[in-house]
Amino acid sequence: MQEINNLTARRACELFESSGFAHGHDTEHWHRAEREILQAAPLEVTETETELTVFCRGARVR
């Protein structure tokens, strides 16, 4: 849980910076960051007799 909070805080700070450090949007930035961090990534799974392939579109890996 602490890792999720850290990622959310980091992303909220990025949003604050990208807004030109405009004050008064901290809650909006935090909720947007939470949605981005917690959003389930869409997966494509294909399977053959010998292989299982999982493709994750748009995942952010750090």
N, C-alpha and C positions, 0 to 999 in steps of 0.2 A: 504494500500500500504506500509506503514511504517513497518508493521509486516512482509510482504514478504521480504522487504529489510533486516530486522534484521535476519530472518531465512536464507536468502541467504548468508549474511555476516558470520554468525556462521558456516554454512556448508563450505564455501570457506576457512575459517580458519582451519577447520578440515582437509580439503584436503591438505592445505599447510603443516600442521603438519604431516600428513601421508606421504607426499613426502620427509620427512626429512628436512623440512624447506628450500627446494631448491628454490632459487630466480629465477625470470624470467618467472614464470608460473602463475602470478596473474590473468591475463585475462582468461586464460584457466580454472583455478580453479573457477573463478566467473561464467563463462558461464556454466560450468558443474553443479555448485550448483544451478543456476537458472533452468536448465533443470530438475534436480531432484526435486526441490521444486514445480515447476509449472506443472510437468507432471500429466496428468489426471490419476487417479487411476482406474484400471479396476474393474467394478462392476458386481456382479451376483445378479440378482433379481428373486426371486421366489414368487409366489402368490397362495394362496388357497382361499377358500370361507371365511375363518376367519382370515387369517394371511398373512402378507407381510414381507418377509425376504430380507434384503440387506446385501450382503457379499462383503467386500472390500479387495481384495487380495493385500498384499504388502504395505498397507498404513502405513505411519509413523505418529504417533500421539505423540505430545509432550504436 
